[in-house]
Amino acid sequence: MRMYKLFAWAVPALLLGACRPSSGGKDLALLPGGPAWGALFQQRAAEYRALCYQAYNLATLRLDALAQLPSALPKAIITDIDETVLDNSPYFVAQARAGKTYDDSSWIRWTAKKQCDTVPGAVQFLRHAKELGVTVFYVTNRFQPETAATLANLRKFNLPDVDSAHLFLSDGNSSKDSRRAFIANNYEVVLWIGDNLGDFSGIFAAADRGQQVDSNKTRFGDRFIVLPNAMYGAWEDVLYKDRKEDRNVILNGELKM
């Protein structure tokens, strides 16, 4: 998924600095003398690895069952890439250490390096899907110019269906609905995997996305498999909306004590 302008790891940094005047965005984005909280969690917390394995173990159980069901169309799964298959935490650490947040130019320079490692459990699951005869589609909000680098990075890990026919990058719209619908014309999609609600359905783009989650709770762990991502997410858009206040002020107003 494409990154957002302020990361989720800004919140702990905000709490650490709440008792002193802000000196700008660098204080908001950084731990004192260290990397971003979310990237630190992703890189070092055994709990993060456990959550990823849990998600992919469940995905395997569900796919084993779904692959046996009769279907008029060949079966497929749709997976996001960033923080679902590939781990971009080094990019966020580098940005944090430079006192910066996400920007398109630095992001494209990062992906061009083709240095992403994989999310725990992803490789084994995707290979298992191929063994079951299930086609894998990679639907991401990376930009079109990132196509070659993205394919090369995925191929480093011998993942299935890594070619231009199975990779759907951003078509200029962050919504993935049209790309998912295109795939569904020729395949029965049985499982969706991602770290952001937009990886599953456009219904979660609404301001009442929490209510939508509650209304669709039976689909999570059944057809929707969610990976942990403590670094960024579309949930931030709901907080900021079209508000013009300083983001520190907005975050302070949203935090519960």
N, C-alpha and C positions, 0 to 999 in steps of 0.2 A: 504494500500500500504506500501511497505517497506520504511524505512526512508533513507535519504541521508546524506552524511557526513558533509554537512554544511547546516544550516537552513536558510530559507529566512529571518528570523529575524536578521541575522547577518548584513544585509544592514543598518538598522537604527543605529545600534551600531557602524558600520564603519563610518558613517557620523558624529556621535558624537565625534569620536576619530580622525577624519581626520587631525586635526590641531596639533596633538602631536605625537611623535614617538610611534610606536606600541610596546607594551610590551608582545605580543604573542597572542595565540588563545583565552585566557580568555577575553581580551578586546574586541575581535571580537564577541564573543558569548554573552556577557552580557551587559545589561543596567547598568549604574552606580548604584550599590547597589540594583538592582531590578531584576525581572524575565525577560524572553525574551519577546520582543515586540509582536511577533506572538501569543505566549501563552497568554499574557496579553489581547490582542485583542479578542482571542477566549473565554477567561473566563469572561471578563468584559464588552465588547462592546455590547450594545443593537443592534447595527447595524449588528453584526455577527449573532445574533439570528434571526433578521429580514431577513437576506439573506438566512439562512437555511430554515425558514418557507416559504419564497418565492419559493425556489427550490422545497420543498416538496409539497407545494400547487399546483405548476405547474405540478409536477409529478402525483399528484392525478387527476387533470383535464385530463391529457393525458391518464392515465391508464383507467379512466372511459370510455373514447372514444374507446381506442384500444381494451379493453376487449369485446366490442360489435361486433367487426369485425369477420367474418367467418374465420375459420382456420382448416386445416387438422390435425394440431398438437395441443397439449395442450399449453397454453400460459405461459410464464415465464418472470420474470425480473431478471437481473443480477446486483447485487450491490457490490461495494467495502465495506470494513469494517472500516478501520481506517480513521478518520476524515470525514466519510460518515455516518456510523452508530454509531461507538464508538469514544469517545473523549479522546485523549491521551495527552492533554495539561499538566497534572500534571507531566508526565514523562519528558517533555521538560523543565519545570520549574526546576525540580530537577537537571537535567543535567546542565542547565545554572548556577544555584547557585553553583554547584561544579566546574564551569569553564570548563565543558566538552561539547562535541558534541555527536551525536548519535554513539553508538557502539552496535554490536549484543548482547554481553553478558548482558549489562545493560537493553537492550530492552526486552530480554527474561525474565529477572528477573521481569521487570515491568508487562508484560502480565501475568506472572504466578500468580500475586496477584489478578487478575480478578477484578480490581477496576475501570475499565473504566465506566464512565457515558455515556449517549447516546447523540448524536447530536440532537438539537431541531428539532422536526417534524418527525424524523426517525421512532420512534415506531408506531405512529399513521398511517403513510403511509404504513408500512410493514404489519400491521394488516389489513388495508383496502384492500391491495392486496390479502391477504388470503381470505377475505370475498367475493371478486370478483371471487375466484377460480383460481387465478393466482399464480403459484409456484414461490418461492423466492430462488435464488441461491446466495450464498455468495462467491465471487471470490476475494481472497486476496493474497498479497505477504508476509503474515506472514509465518514463517517457519513451517515445518511439526511437529517438537516437540512441537509446540504451540497449537496443535489441541485441546487437552482436556481443556486447560485453556480458549481458545477462545470460545468453545462451552459453557462452564460453564458461562462465562461472558455474552454471548448473551442470555442464558436461564434465567438469572436473571430478564430480562425485558419481559419475556413471548413472545418472537418474534417467528414468524412462521418458519417452515421448518429448525429448528436448529438441524441438525444431520449430521453425517459424509457423507451421500449421497448428501447433498446440500451444503457442505462446500468444497471449492477447494482452498487449500493452494499452496504455491510456489512449482513448480516441478523442481526447480533448475534454472529456467529462469524467469527473471523479466517480460518478455512478457506474457500477459494473453491470447494471441490469440488461443493457442492450447486448453486451458481450455474452452474458449468461444465456440470454434468449437465443442468440445465434447458435450457440453450442447445442442447446436443447432441441433445435430443429432436427438434428440428426442423431442425438444420443439421449439415452435416459440417464440423467444425472442423479446419482443415488446418494452422494455425500458431498458436502461443502466444508472446506477447512480454511480457517483464517484467524487472525488476531484482532480483527476489527469487525464490528457488526455489519458494516457495509460490504464485507466479503461474503455475506450470506443473502442479503435481500435489501432492496431499496426502501422497504418499509421502516427500516431502522434509521433512516436519515431524518426523520421527523423530530421535532423538539420533544415529543413525548416518547422518545426511544426507550426509556426505562419501562414505561407502560407497555410498549410493544414487546419488550423482552418478557415481561410477565405474561402477556397474552399468548406468547409463543413458547412458553417454558418447556413444553414437552418435546420440542424439536431439538433442543440443545442436548447433546449426548446421543441423539437419535440420528438426525440427518445433518445437524450443524455441530462441528467440532471446533472449539475455541482454544487457541494457544495464548499463553500469557504474554503481555507486553506492557512493561511498566515505564516505557520511555516516551511514548506519544500515542495519540489516537484521536479519532473523530469526536470523542466525547468533549474535547475542548471547545469545539465549535458551538456546542450547545451552551456552554458557560459564557462565551464572549458575545455570540450572536452579532448584533450590530451596535453593541455598546461602545461608547467612546471613552469611558473612564480608563485610567491607568490600569494595566492588567494586575498589578499588585493589589490595587483596591478591589478589583473584581474577585480575585482569588480569596482575599481576606473575607469578603462578604459571603463566599460560597462554602468556606470551611466550617465544619461543625466543631464546637468545643464541648 
